[in-house]
Amino acid sequence: MITTGRILVALYFLLPGILKFVAFPMNLSLMSAHGISNPAPPRPWPS
């Protein structure tokens, strides 16, 4: 029972995190619709 709860809690946080990268254009449009000034894709490393 404890293991099932841990798996469900992990999925509760893991799936939305993965979907933020998978559905990135949708997230950009939502940020623009809510007034975030310059939503831009993150850089993979500092330049």
PyMOL CGO cylinders between C-alpha atoms (Angstrom):
from pymol import cmd
from pymol.cgo import CYLINDER

trace = [
    CYLINDER, 0.00, 0.00, 0.00, 2.84, 2.44, 0.84, 0.3, 1, 1, 1, 1, 1, 1,
    CYLINDER, 2.84, 2.44, 0.84, 4.59, 1.66, -2.45, 0.3, 1, 1, 1, 1, 1, 1,
    CYLINDER, 4.59, 1.66, -2.45, 1.41, 2.40, -4.40, 0.3, 1, 1, 1, 1, 1, 1,
    CYLINDER, 1.41, 2.40, -4.40, 1.09, 5.76, -2.68, 0.3, 1, 1, 1, 1, 1, 1,
    CYLINDER, 1.09, 5.76, -2.68, 4.69, 6.65, -3.44, 0.3, 1, 1, 1, 1, 1, 1,
    CYLINDER, 4.69, 6.65, -3.44, 4.25, 5.76, -7.10, 0.3, 1, 1, 1, 1, 1, 1,
    CYLINDER, 4.25, 5.76, -7.10, 1.10, 7.86, -7.35, 0.3, 1, 1, 1, 1, 1, 1,
    CYLINDER, 1.10, 7.86, -7.35, 2.79, 10.85, -5.71, 0.3, 1, 1, 1, 1, 1, 1,
    CYLINDER, 2.79, 10.85, -5.71, 5.78, 10.48, -8.03, 0.3, 1, 1, 1, 1, 1, 1,
    CYLINDER, 5.78, 10.48, -8.03, 3.50, 10.40, -11.09, 0.3, 1, 1, 1, 1, 1, 1,
    CYLINDER, 3.50, 10.40, -11.09, 1.58, 13.41, -9.76, 0.3, 1, 1, 1, 1, 1, 1,
    CYLINDER, 1.58, 13.41, -9.76, 4.76, 15.51, -9.96, 0.3, 1, 1, 1, 1, 1, 1,
    CYLINDER, 4.76, 15.51, -9.96, 6.62, 13.78, -12.79, 0.3, 1, 1, 1, 1, 1, 1,
    CYLINDER, 6.62, 13.78, -12.79, 3.94, 13.83, -15.50, 0.3, 1, 1, 1, 1, 1, 1,
    CYLINDER, 3.94, 13.83, -15.50, 3.26, 17.60, -15.41, 0.3, 1, 1, 1, 1, 1, 1,
    CYLINDER, 3.26, 17.60, -15.41, 7.02, 18.24, -15.44, 0.3, 1, 1, 1, 1, 1, 1,
    CYLINDER, 7.02, 18.24, -15.44, 7.48, 16.10, -18.53, 0.3, 1, 1, 1, 1, 1, 1,
    CYLINDER, 7.48, 16.10, -18.53, 4.48, 17.67, -20.25, 0.3, 1, 1, 1, 1, 1, 1,
    CYLINDER, 4.48, 17.67, -20.25, 5.97, 21.14, -19.80, 0.3, 1, 1, 1, 1, 1, 1,
    CYLINDER, 5.97, 21.14, -19.80, 8.74, 20.12, -22.19, 0.3, 1, 1, 1, 1, 1, 1,
    CYLINDER, 8.74, 20.12, -22.19, 6.59, 18.02, -24.53, 0.3, 1, 1, 1, 1, 1, 1,
    CYLINDER, 6.59, 18.02, -24.53, 3.92, 20.70, -25.00, 0.3, 1, 1, 1, 1, 1, 1,
    CYLINDER, 3.92, 20.70, -25.00, 6.27, 23.69, -24.93, 0.3, 1, 1, 1, 1, 1, 1,
    CYLINDER, 6.27, 23.69, -24.93, 4.45, 25.77, -27.61, 0.3, 1, 1, 1, 1, 1, 1,
    CYLINDER, 4.45, 25.77, -27.61, 1.22, 25.46, -25.63, 0.3, 1, 1, 1, 1, 1, 1,
    CYLINDER, 1.22, 25.46, -25.63, 3.02, 26.64, -22.48, 0.3, 1, 1, 1, 1, 1, 1,
    CYLINDER, 3.02, 26.64, -22.48, 4.45, 29.65, -24.35, 0.3, 1, 1, 1, 1, 1, 1,
    CYLINDER, 4.45, 29.65, -24.35, 1.00, 30.66, -25.57, 0.3, 1, 1, 1, 1, 1, 1,
    CYLINDER, 1.00, 30.66, -25.57, -0.43, 30.33, -22.05, 0.3, 1, 1, 1, 1, 1, 1,
    CYLINDER, -0.43, 30.33, -22.05, 2.36, 32.46, -20.60, 0.3, 1, 1, 1, 1, 1, 1,
    CYLINDER, 2.36, 32.46, -20.60, 1.79, 35.13, -23.27, 0.3, 1, 1, 1, 1, 1, 1,
    CYLINDER, 1.79, 35.13, -23.27, -1.96, 35.07, -22.62, 0.3, 1, 1, 1, 1, 1, 1,
    CYLINDER, -1.96, 35.07, -22.62, -1.35, 35.72, -18.92, 0.3, 1, 1, 1, 1, 1, 1,
    CYLINDER, -1.35, 35.72, -18.92, 0.89, 38.71, -19.51, 0.3, 1, 1, 1, 1, 1, 1,
    CYLINDER, 0.89, 38.71, -19.51, 4.38, 37.29, -19.02, 0.3, 1, 1, 1, 1, 1, 1,
    CYLINDER, 4.38, 37.29, -19.02, 6.45, 39.79, -20.94, 0.3, 1, 1, 1, 1, 1, 1,
    CYLINDER, 6.45, 39.79, -20.94, 9.03, 37.70, -22.79, 0.3, 1, 1, 1, 1, 1, 1,
    CYLINDER, 9.03, 37.70, -22.79, 8.53, 33.95, -22.64, 0.3, 1, 1, 1, 1, 1, 1,
    CYLINDER, 8.53, 33.95, -22.64, 11.47, 32.44, -24.48, 0.3, 1, 1, 1, 1, 1, 1,
    CYLINDER, 11.47, 32.44, -24.48, 12.85, 28.92, -24.67, 0.3, 1, 1, 1, 1, 1, 1,
    CYLINDER, 12.85, 28.92, -24.67, 15.57, 28.20, -22.13, 0.3, 1, 1, 1, 1, 1, 1,
    CYLINDER, 15.57, 28.20, -22.13, 19.16, 27.95, -23.29, 0.3, 1, 1, 1, 1, 1, 1,
    CYLINDER, 19.16, 27.95, -23.29, 20.70, 24.51, -22.88, 0.3, 1, 1, 1, 1, 1, 1,
    CYLINDER, 20.70, 24.51, -22.88, 23.94, 26.07, -21.57, 0.3, 1, 1, 1, 1, 1, 1,
    CYLINDER, 23.94, 26.07, -21.57, 25.16, 29.58, -20.76, 0.3, 1, 1, 1, 1, 1, 1,
    CYLINDER, 25.16, 29.58, -20.76, 26.91, 31.43, -23.56, 0.3, 1, 1, 1, 1, 1, 1,
]
cmd.load_cgo(trace, "trace")
